[in-house]
Amino acid sequence: MSRLAAFYTLLGLAFDHHKHGNSPYHYSATIGSTTLEIYPLAKGQTEADKDLRLGFAVNGFETTIQLLKEKEISFLSEPMQTDYGFMAIVKDPDGRKVELYKK
């Protein structure tokens, strides 16, 4: 969980570490009216779901790309112009594809 929180912090999210009622401690970040939470794996689960694909419009796109490269984050696509804007695709620490768009 801490590796994921550190990765998404590089993209501009600010996480709190907290707990709701009987839930386990987890990380939570608010993006506008949306909340992204990182929970530990469920009991008996051996790996995280990798089918989810996230996309973020990033302030300071070039700086963020450089930070990700310095942290040796895996790039599936170097920054390039697409029909949807200037973007790159990286993998988060659990192997999910994350699209990063220049804001």
C-alpha positions in Angstrom: 0.0 0.0 0.0 2.8 2.5 0.8 4.4 1.9 -2.6 1.1 2.7 -4.3 0.6 5.8 -2.2 4.1 6.9 -3.0 3.6 6.3 -6.7 0.3 8.2 -6.9 1.8 11.0 -4.8 4.2 11.6 -7.6 1.2 12.3 -9.8 0.0 15.0 -7.4 -2.4 13.2 -5.1 -2.2 13.9 -1.3 -3.0 10.9 0.9 -4.2 10.6 4.5 -3.8 7.3 6.4 -7.1 6.5 8.2 -9.8 4.0 9.0 -13.7 3.9 8.7 -15.4 1.9 11.5 -14.3 -1.7 11.2 -12.4 -1.3 7.9 -8.7 -1.8 7.8 -6.3 1.2 7.9 -5.9 2.5 4.3 -4.8 5.5 2.3 -7.3 8.0 0.9 -6.9 11.0 -1.4 -9.6 13.4 -2.7 -9.5 14.6 -6.4 -12.3 17.2 -6.7 -15.4 15.3 -5.7 -13.8 11.9 -6.2 -12.0 9.8 -3.6 -9.3 7.3 -4.4 -8.6 4.8 -1.6 -5.9 2.2 -1.4 -6.8 -0.8 0.8 -4.8 -3.8 1.7 -5.5 -7.0 -0.2 -8.6 -8.9 1.0 -8.1 -12.0 3.2 -7.0 -14.9 0.9 -6.2 -12.5 -2.0 -2.7 -13.0 -3.3 -2.4 -10.2 -5.8 -4.1 -7.0 -6.8 -6.5 -6.7 -9.7 -4.6 -5.4 -12.7 -7.6 -4.9 -15.0 -8.4 -1.4 -13.8 -7.0 1.4 -16.0 -6.7 4.9 -14.6 -6.1 8.2 -16.3 -5.0 11.5 -14.9 -4.5 15.0 -16.3 -1.2 16.1 -14.7 0.0 19.6 -13.9 3.7 19.9 -14.5 3.6 17.0 -17.0 7.3 17.1 -18.0 8.5 17.3 -14.4 6.2 14.4 -13.4 7.6 12.3 -16.3 11.1 13.0 -15.2 10.3 12.1 -11.6 8.8 8.8 -12.7 11.8 8.0 -14.8 14.1 8.8 -11.8 12.1 6.4 -9.7 12.5 3.8 -12.5 8.7 3.5 -13.1 7.9 1.2 -16.1 6.8 3.2 -19.2 4.5 1.3 -21.6 4.4 4.4 -23.9 6.8 7.3 -23.9 5.1 10.8 -24.0 3.4 11.3 -27.4 0.7 13.3 -29.1 -2.6 11.4 -29.5 -6.1 12.3 -30.6 -6.9 12.8 -26.9 -3.9 15.0 -26.1 -0.2 14.7 -25.2 0.1 11.5 -23.0 2.2 8.7 -21.7 1.3 5.3 -20.2 3.0 3.9 -17.2 2.5 1.0 -14.8 1.8 1.5 -11.1 3.6 -0.8 -8.6 0.8 -3.4 -8.8 1.0 -3.5 -12.6 -2.0 -1.4 -13.5 -1.9 0.8 -16.7 -2.1 4.5 -15.8 -2.6 7.1 -18.6 -1.0 10.5 -17.9 -2.2 13.5 -19.9 -0.6 16.9 -20.1 -3.0 19.3 -18.5 
